[in-house]
Amino acid sequence: MNIAVLNGSPKGDLSVTLQYVRYAAAKFPQHSFRIFPVARTIRKIERDESAFQEIIDAVKNADVVLWSFPLYFFLVCSQYKRFIELIFERKQQEAFAGKYTVCLSTSVHFFDHTAHNYMHAVCDDLGMNFIGSYSAAMYDLMRGKERKRWLSFAGHFLDVVNRRAPTPRVYPPLKASPAAYSPGRTAVDIEAQDKRILILQDGQEPSGNTDAMVAQLAACFRGTADVASLMDLDIKGGCLGCCKCGLDNVCDYQGKDGFVDFYENSVKKADIVVFAGAIHDRYLSSRWKMFFDRSFYNTHVPTLAGKQIAYLISGPLAQIPNLRQVLEAYAEFQEANLAGIVTDEEDNSTETDELMAELARRLVRPAADIPLQPMTFLGVGGRKIFRDEIYGMLRFVFQSDYRYYKKHGYFDFPHKNFKVRRMNMMMTTLTKIPPVRRKFLKMLKEQMVKPVKYIAENR
Ligand SMILES: Cc1cc2nc3c(=O)[nH]c(=O)nc-3n(C[C@H](O)[C@H](O)[C@H](O)COP(=O)(O)O)c2cc1C
């Protein structure tokens, strides 16, 4: 069987994910695994038509396409995202249509599901026969049990292809894009006081209604909002995944392009940050992805904490709940307050204008009027994953995270909570005695509410 491997790591041969592919290739020598480092070579692929065509031809001749990629900021890296855009821009969907396909990722399991949902939807859009996803933790390959699991998955997908078994489509095609947005005269004139407002747009075409939405929102603020386009920014390239930033947050690109300077002086210094862009396939543009990936020089530290943020999205966001989850999770990870998301999906432009005016009002609210929202699973779960990684295996690589997490009380495991430990030990033993167990179960609901009931009634 011919397996075309499209590797999505900027590290090329040094990719951790690629070692999973090599391991499977060694265990299934009867099959041919042809590896293309598409993320590593994206510039060449973009510039040189023949390099792109070589990959497309290999896909055409393959029995299976294996998308292997690391997780980058809730998704794949910007270079891989760009490759996916090129398939659509250069109208090469036919090469992929009808092919069997599987996805393999490595990560620390922080929003691996949103990356896999994205890739699955893209494969469905390409008309591929999607067999399944495999999300390995970075170092799973070191453990016998996990190697067995990976080989069993590989055996399974080879069997599905061999039998030409049917596969279901999971993500319905996206319906037509929203209509043009024609903003009305701005009826609001919002005083931003001394707040610094930054509206960022990607500038990547096609941009849908992004320009009009950005102009309308900016006009709500009495001309005090800064508008910047990522296309005008001097960004040499996507994140290289080198992790040199882990020690002191110094990016390998520092001094070579303008990204860090912009992030430090414009993004971090703003009180309000609005992210605007159009949907490209099932996410925003690869330019936006590059922005998020490059901000990784701050590693796992929230850099927008306490800021007001919002999104202006042109495109069918309502049909892509996975993307909405990524946008919301980003806000929670950043410990920012998400003031709102406005899209151009409303029935008419007047409704969009009204939502935009309301968004502008919310963005400049005085701190005391901002409703304080607790984190949901997105933020709480995500933080616990990073807490454990930074406390454990990744501590020496991400030393600056360790310092920050320690200082800000992120290491909140109940290591030394002797009261809780004593209670757990005592109650576990006591509930083994049948009469105590019966009594315990009878009192359980009452006991569970007791501490909060006390606060509700007495404070
Ligand atoms: C810029 C950047 C962003 C990352 N984002 C995520 C993420 O969102 N979720 C996650 O679980 N791991 C994330 N990681 C960790 C990588 O996915 C992980 O180290 C992976 O195994 C690297 O694979 P590779 O060596 O094949 O590139 C990120 C790493 C980098 C450098």
The ligand as an ORCA input file, in Angstrom:
! r2SCAN-3c Opt
* xyz 0 1
  C       4.183     27.213     19.075
  C       3.764     25.960     19.766
  C       2.437     25.808     20.096
  C       2.009     24.631     20.724
  N       0.690     24.506     21.024
  C       0.242     23.368     21.608
  C      -1.141     23.219     21.897
  O      -1.989     24.083     21.616
  N      -1.527     22.068     22.504
  C      -0.639     21.087     22.848
  O      -1.064     20.103     23.431
  N       0.668     21.203     22.550
  C       1.134     22.309     21.938
  N       2.459     22.445     21.614
  C       3.371     21.296     21.866
  C       3.638     20.440     20.607
  O       2.441     20.076     19.994
  C       4.383     19.164     20.963
  O       5.601     19.512     21.536
  C       4.600     18.263     19.768
  O       4.922     16.963     20.224
  C       5.733     18.720     18.843
  O       5.791     17.840     17.759
  P       6.865     17.961     16.610
  O       8.204     17.690     17.235
  O       6.468     16.895     15.628
  O       6.806     19.316     16.037
  C       2.936     23.589     21.020
  C       4.287     23.775     20.693
  C       4.695     24.944     20.080
  C       6.142     25.104     19.731
*
